[in-house]
């Protein structure tokens, strides 16, 4: 799919003088990094484990 996107970007750049294929590639890379960051933050693996002193109600 990304190769088709690059071919489309090349064709559009030649036709209209628009965005170059490297800019499209960089944009896709940045979007993937943002999605990876959101996945990491919402995944739960970066959260601390609750210790014995953090529990409430256990006296």
C-alpha positions as CSV (number, residue, x, y, z in Angstrom):
1,X,0.0,0.0,0.0
2,X,2.8,2.4,0.8
3,X,4.5,1.7,-2.5
4,X,1.2,2.6,-4.3
5,X,1.1,5.8,-2.2
6,X,4.7,6.7,-3.4
7,X,3.8,6.0,-7.0
8,X,0.7,8.2,-6.7
9,X,2.8,11.0,-5.1
10,X,5.3,10.8,-7.9
11,X,2.6,11.1,-10.5
12,X,1.0,14.0,-8.7
13,X,4.2,15.8,-8.2
14,X,5.1,15.6,-11.9
15,X,1.6,16.7,-12.9
16,X,1.0,19.6,-10.5
17,X,4.4,20.4,-9.0
18,X,3.0,19.4,-5.6
19,X,4.4,17.4,-2.7
20,X,7.6,15.4,-3.5
21,X,7.7,11.6,-2.7
22,X,10.3,12.1,0.1
23,X,7.9,14.4,1.8
24,X,5.2,11.8,1.6
25,X,7.5,9.2,3.0
26,X,8.5,11.5,5.9
27,X,4.8,12.2,6.6
28,X,3.9,8.5,6.7
29,X,6.9,7.9,9.0
30,X,5.8,10.7,11.4
31,X,2.2,9.4,11.4
32,X,3.4,5.9,12.2
33,X,5.6,7.3,15.1
34,X,2.6,9.2,16.5
35,X,0.4,6.0,16.3
36,X,3.2,4.0,18.0
37,X,3.4,6.7,20.8
38,X,-0.4,6.6,21.4
39,X,-0.3,2.8,21.5
40,X,2.5,2.9,24.0
41,X,0.8,5.4,26.2
42,X,-2.6,3.6,26.2
43,X,-1.1,0.1,26.3
44,X,-0.5,0.0,30.1
45,X,3.0,-1.5,30.0
46,X,4.4,1.9,31.0
47,X,2.3,2.1,34.2
48,X,3.7,1.4,37.6
49,X,2.6,-1.7,39.5
50,X,0.7,-1.1,42.7
51,X,2.8,-1.9,45.8
52,X,1.7,-2.9,49.2
53,X,1.8,0.7,50.5
54,X,-0.4,2.0,47.7
55,X,-3.4,-0.2,48.5
56,X,-6.3,1.5,50.3
57,X,-8.6,-0.3,52.7
58,X,-6.1,-3.1,53.6
59,X,-5.2,-2.2,57.2
